[in-house]
């Protein structure tokens, strides 16, 4: 028999609901009745929050169903379990806006991974409060928007940012070393769809030149944390962390270099998990299906 080499369109179901009996059975039965092949399925029942989380990747064997067909028919199943859910084509890129200031390492790393096909996203714009990275954006053919921020114009510029997000259909905002604190109202507007990266040490060092502070204290471990943005500065639900051991031979400049590496790794992994619809908010924490 000749093999069928037709590439089937794959879909992703991402759902959460109060924990209960029969949820997985209902989902798999729904898919089986439509001759769907499940290529990946993850689930977690959190005993603390009493919430159930699942992510399922599948395709229809006969290829006859569209995402709209599945969405319309699955809504009845979801209603029976009070589900919060999304269903989308697995190939659909996440529309992403990147915010930067003067540091370019996180932006450069994200662009490299995008070109290599590691990140399924479409960059809608690069927004910055400085002009330093405009040439980089222009070389990439990406729209660069300069929004300088002062104490006086911050509300106005944040409104302009939200207008850009809405006008471009942006689904994810990535703060790739954007050195401005977002207002509480903007954090709420972007809840669950804005990722930030910051250094994280044991012990923690805040304020100016954290790597120099770490050098003075002789730290043995440095790292970075990627998290969702909340009004609590650098304390949002954690998606990914990266750490690396160091010792007394590392100068302050060497720590800065290692810090750049940990920041790019943690941010790239967090963005990848998000655009692949693997991350769920679970109160102040996240559930991440890797």
C-alpha positions in Angstrom: 0.0 0.0 0.0 1.3 3.5 -0.8 2.0 5.6 2.2 0.1 8.8 2.7 2.8 11.6 2.9 0.2 14.4 3.2 1.1 16.6 6.1 -1.9 16.8 8.5 -2.7 20.1 10.1 -2.1 19.9 13.8 -4.0 21.7 16.5 -3.3 22.5 20.2 -5.9 22.3 23.0 -5.0 24.2 26.1 -7.5 23.9 29.0 -7.8 24.3 32.7 -10.8 23.7 35.1 -11.7 22.6 38.6 -10.3 19.2 39.2 -12.9 16.4 38.8 -13.7 13.0 37.4 -13.9 12.3 33.7 -12.1 15.3 32.2 -9.4 13.4 30.3 -12.0 10.8 29.2 -14.2 13.5 27.8 -11.4 15.2 25.9 -10.0 12.0 24.4 -13.5 10.7 23.6 -14.3 13.9 21.8 -11.2 13.6 19.7 -11.6 9.8 19.1 -15.1 10.3 17.8 -13.7 12.7 15.2 -10.9 10.3 14.2 -8.2 12.4 15.7 -4.6 11.2 16.5 -3.1 12.6 19.7 0.6 13.2 19.2 1.2 14.8 22.6 -0.8 15.1 25.8 0.2 16.5 29.2 -1.9 16.9 32.3 -1.5 17.9 35.9 -4.0 17.9 38.8 -2.8 20.5 41.4 -3.8 19.4 44.9 -3.2 22.8 46.3 -5.4 24.9 44.0 -7.7 21.9 43.1 -7.3 22.9 39.4 -6.7 20.6 36.5 -4.4 21.6 33.6 -4.0 19.9 30.2 -2.3 20.5 26.9 -3.1 18.3 23.9 -1.6 18.3 20.4 -3.6 16.4 17.8 -4.7 16.1 14.1 -7.7 14.7 12.3 -6.7 11.6 10.4 -8.8 12.5 7.4 -7.9 16.2 7.6 -11.5 17.2 7.2 -11.8 19.4 10.3 -10.9 23.1 10.6 -10.0 24.8 13.9 -13.4 26.5 13.7 -15.1 23.1 13.5 -13.3 21.9 16.6 -13.8 25.1 18.5 -17.6 25.1 17.8 -18.1 21.4 18.8 -15.7 21.4 21.8 -17.5 24.3 23.5 -20.2 21.9 24.8 -17.6 19.6 26.4 -15.8 22.6 27.9 -19.0 23.9 29.4 -19.7 20.7 31.2 -16.4 21.1 33.2 -16.4 24.9 33.5 -13.2 25.0 31.4 -11.1 27.9 30.5 -9.7 26.8 27.1 -8.1 27.7 23.8 -7.8 25.8 20.6 -5.5 26.9 17.8 -3.5 25.6 14.8 -0.1 24.4 16.1 1.6 26.2 13.2 0.0 29.7 14.0 2.8 32.1 15.1 2.3 34.2 18.2 2.3 37.9 17.4 5.0 39.3 19.6 6.1 42.8 20.5 9.6 43.1 22.0 10.5 46.0 24.3 14.2 47.0 24.8 16.3 49.9 26.2 20.0 49.9 25.5 21.2 46.3 26.2 21.0 44.2 23.0 21.9 40.7 24.1 18.4 39.4 24.8 17.0 40.9 21.6 19.9 39.6 19.5 19.4 36.1 20.9 15.6 36.1 20.3 16.1 37.2 16.7 18.8 34.5 16.1 16.5 31.8 17.5 13.6 33.1 15.4 15.7 32.9 12.3 16.7 29.3 13.2 13.1 28.3 13.5 13.2 27.7 17.3 10.5 30.3 18.1 7.1 30.2 16.5 6.4 33.9 16.6 5.9 36.9 14.4 7.4 40.2 15.6 5.0 43.0 15.3 7.4 45.7 16.4 10.3 46.6 18.6 9.5 49.4 21.1 12.2 51.2 23.0 12.7 54.2 25.2 16.1 54.8 23.6 17.3 54.9 20.0 20.4 52.8 20.4 18.9 49.6 18.9 17.1 51.2 16.0 19.8 50.2 13.5 19.5 46.6 14.6 15.7 46.6 14.1 16.1 48.3 10.7 18.6 45.8 9.5 16.1 43.1 10.4 13.3 44.9 8.6 11.3 45.2 11.8 9.3 48.2 12.7 11.1 50.3 15.4 9.0 52.6 17.6 10.7 55.1 19.8 8.7 55.9 23.0 10.9 58.0 25.3 9.6 57.8 28.9 9.7 60.5 31.5 7.9 60.9 34.8 5.6 63.5 33.2 4.8 61.6 30.0 4.7 58.0 31.3 0.8 57.7 31.3 0.7 59.0 27.7 3.5 56.7 26.5 1.9 53.7 28.1 -1.4 54.5 26.4 0.5 54.7 23.1 2.1 51.3 23.8 -1.3 49.8 24.4 -2.6 51.3 21.2 0.3 49.6 19.3 -0.4 46.3 21.0 -4.1 46.5 20.0 -3.5 47.9 16.5 -1.0 45.1 15.7 -3.0 42.3 17.3 0.0 41.6 19.6 -0.6 38.5 21.7 2.7 38.6 23.7 4.9 41.4 25.0 8.5 40.5 25.8 10.5 42.9 28.0 14.0 42.0 26.7 15.9 44.1 29.2 13.5 47.0 29.0 14.7 49.2 31.8 11.5 50.9 32.8 9.0 50.0 35.5 5.5 49.5 34.1 2.6 51.1 35.9 0.1 48.9 37.9 -2.6 49.6 35.3 -0.4 48.6 32.4 0.6 45.4 34.2 -3.1 44.5 34.7 -3.8 45.2 31.0 -1.0 42.8 30.0 -1.6 40.2 32.7 -0.6 36.8 31.5 0.8 38.0 28.2 3.9 40.0 29.1 7.2 38.3 30.0 10.1 40.0 31.8 13.7 38.9 32.5 15.8 39.9 35.4 19.0 38.8 37.2 18.5 36.7 40.3 21.2 35.9 42.8 21.5 34.2 46.1 21.5 36.4 48.1 19.6 39.0 46.0 21.1 42.3 44.9 19.0 45.2 44.0 19.8 48.6 42.6 22.7 49.7 40.5 25.3 47.3 39.2 24.0 44.0 40.7 26.9 42.0 39.2 29.4 44.2 40.9 27.6 43.8 44.2 27.7 40.0 43.6 31.4 40.2 43.0 32.0 42.1 46.2 30.0 39.5 48.2 31.8 36.6 46.5 28.8 34.8 45.3 29.1 31.2 44.1 25.9 31.0 42.0 24.3 33.5 39.7 21.2 33.3 37.6 18.3 34.9 35.8 14.5 34.5 36.1 11.9 34.9 33.4 8.4 35.6 34.7 5.1 37.1 33.8 4.8 40.8 34.6 2.8 41.9 37.6 2.6 45.1 39.6 4.9 43.4 42.2 8.3 44.3 40.7 10.2 41.2 39.5 7.9 39.0 41.5 5.5 37.7 38.9 4.7 34.0 38.3 8.0 32.3 37.3 8.2 30.6 33.9 11.9 29.7 33.7 15.1 30.1 35.6 18.8 29.7 34.6 21.7 29.4 36.9 25.5 29.0 36.6 28.1 28.3 39.3 31.0 30.9 39.6 33.9 31.3 41.9 36.5 33.6 43.3 38.4 33.8 40.0 35.5 35.7 38.3 36.0 39.4 38.0 33.0 41.8 38.0 33.1 42.0 34.2 33.2 38.2 33.9 30.1 38.0 36.1 28.4 40.5 33.8 29.3 38.3 30.8 28.0 35.1 32.5 24.9 37.1 33.6 24.1 38.0 30.0 24.2 34.3 29.1 21.9 33.2 31.8 19.5 36.0 30.9 19.3 35.0 27.3 18.8 31.4 28.0 16.1 31.9 30.6 14.2 34.4 28.5 14.4 32.3 25.3 13.1 29.2 27.1 10.2 31.2 28.6 9.2 32.7 25.3 9.4 29.3 23.6 7.2 27.7 26.3 4.7 30.5 26.0 4.4 30.6 22.2 4.0 26.8 22.2 1.1 27.2 24.6 2.8 25.2 27.4 2.4 27.7 30.2 -0.6 28.1 32.5 -1.1 30.6 35.3 -1.9 29.0 38.6 -2.4 31.8 41.1 1.1 33.2 41.9 2.7 30.2 40.2 2.8 28.6 36.8 2.3 25.1 35.4 4.7 24.5 32.5 4.5 21.4 30.3 7.9 20.9 28.8 
